[in-house]
Amino acid sequence: MNRKITWMLLIGAAINFTQCKDAGDKVTPHDENELITSVTLKFAEEGTSNVSSFGFKDADGDGGNAPTKFDTIALKPNKTYTLTIELLDESRTPVENITNEVAKESDEHLLIYTPSPTSLLTYTYGDKDVNNYVIGLTGKAVTGAAADGKLKVQLRHQPGVKNGKPEPGSDDVSLDFILKIQ
């Protein structure tokens, strides 16, 4: 009988120990990256009514199936464009417009446009967050001479650490579009 009591006390203590939680523990919510399945870049040529849209679509997000759409960006040389971006999560019904979330949480997001080679395009930010750091939902893109290369488009997720620079943070989106200036 002593053995039964000893085992019962040990089991009871183990259960009590594993279920106890210090009331002083603080649980902080994990701020996850956005799921973005569709990206559309709109280039409005200054001084004209010409607007060209180029997109990327990956219905299941990063990993899994290959993208179903990955356009080549084709722009005219030595022109100025207003560049806007649309970000969607089409895995939800109704479709969630992540662009609105990025605008609402602009102090946690930074869009970066990196041409390679750098002579292809110069980007100037047209918007800022409440802390006066750039966002990148809209801006000016000025093309160089005719040439081919790439345009890397990144959406950096930087909750609580945004400082106007690409680091720190993590990528919500990182895409390498083929860029043709012709």
FINUNU-986237 format. One record per residue (C-alpha): x, y, z. Coordinates in steps of 0.1 Angstrom, whole numbers, padded with zeros to 4 digits, always signed. Layout:
XYZ...
end
This chain:
+0000+0000+0000+0029+0024+0007+0041+0019-0028+0007+0029-0042+0006+0061-0021+0042+0069-0031+0034+0065-0068+0002+0085-0065+0020+0113-0048+0048+0113-0075+0022+0113-0103+0002+0140-0086+0033+0162-0081+0044+0157-0118+0009+0167-0131+0008+0197-0108+0043+0207-0118+0036+0205-0155+0003+0224-0153+0015+0252-0131+0022+0285-0148+0038+0315-0133+0011+0343-0134+0039+0367-0141+0047+0352-0175+0040+0375-0204+0029+0360-0236+0037+0382-0266+0019+0376-0299+0040+0364-0328+0038+0390-0356+0038+0367-0387+0047+0376-0422+0019+0383-0447+0009+0356-0472+0010+0373-0506+0000+0353-0536-0003+0381-0562+0019+0412-0569+0010+0437-0595+0034+0466-0605+0017+0495-0624+0039+0519-0643+0021+0551-0654+0043+0569-0680+0045+0606-0670+0029+0630-0695+0008+0603-0711-0022+0581-0703-0001+0550-0708-0002+0526-0679+0015+0492-0680+0009+0464-0655+0032+0435-0648+0024+0408-0623+0034+0377-0604+0009+0351-0592+0015+0320-0570-0018+0307-0557-0003+0286-0529+0023+0311-0518+0060+0305-0513+0070+0268-0519+0046+0242-0533+0035+0247-0569+0054+0270-0593+0040+0305-0600+0013+0306-0626+0023+0341-0637+0057+0359-0637+0057+0387-0662+0087+0404-0678+0087+0441-0671+0091+0460-0704+0096+0498-0702+0107+0525-0726+0142+0540-0722+0148+0574-0706+0112+0578-0693+0097+0587-0659+0070+0565-0645+0048+0566-0614+0051+0532-0599+0024+0517-0576+0021+0482-0563-0008+0460-0554-0003+0430-0530-0031+0404-0526-0037+0372-0507-0060+0353-0530-0059+0321-0509-0088+0337-0488-0124+0342-0497-0129+0371-0501-0095+0380-0515-0075+0401-0489-0059+0432-0502-0025+0432-0484-0017+0466-0499-0042+0481-0474-0026+0463-0445+0008+0475-0455-0005+0511-0457-0022+0507-0423+0009+0491-0408+0034+0513-0428+0057+0517-0398+0063+0479-0400+0068+0475-0438+0094+0487-0464+0092+0480-0501+0126+0479-0518+0131+0481-0556+0166+0470-0567+0176+0471-0604+0205+0451-0616+0225+0466-0632+0217+0498-0613+0218+0519-0646+0185+0503-0657+0163+0522-0633+0163+0548-0605+0135+0546-0579+0125+0575-0557+0101+0569-0528+0068+0589-0529+0054+0580-0495+0065+0579-0458+0052+0564-0426+0043+0582-0393+0080+0580-0383+0091+0597-0416+0106+0565-0430+0099+0556-0466+0073+0529-0475+0074+0522-0513+0037+0518-0521+0041+0546-0546+0071+0564-0561+0089+0575-0593+0109+0551-0615+0132+0567-0641+0146+0544-0667+0181+0546-0683+0193+0536-0717+0180+0505-0735+0193+0473-0718+0182+0441-0700+0185+0430-0664+0164+0424-0633+0143+0443-0609+0142+0428-0574+0110+0437-0555+0111+0430-0518+0085+0437-0491+0104+0437-0458+0084+0430-0426+0100+0450-0398+0076+0451-0368+0090+0473-0340+0124+0477-0357+0119+0497-0389+0146+0522-0393+0144+0531-0430+0170+0504-0440+0165+0469-0454+0178+0453-0422+0166+0441-0398+0134+0422-0407+0122+0394-0429+0108+0392-0465+0071+0390-0470+0079+0391-0507+0112+0388-0527+0108+0386-0564+0133+0389-0593+0114+0403-0623+0132+0403-0657+0135+0439-0667+0138+0450-0703+0143+0487-0712+0136+0488-0749
end
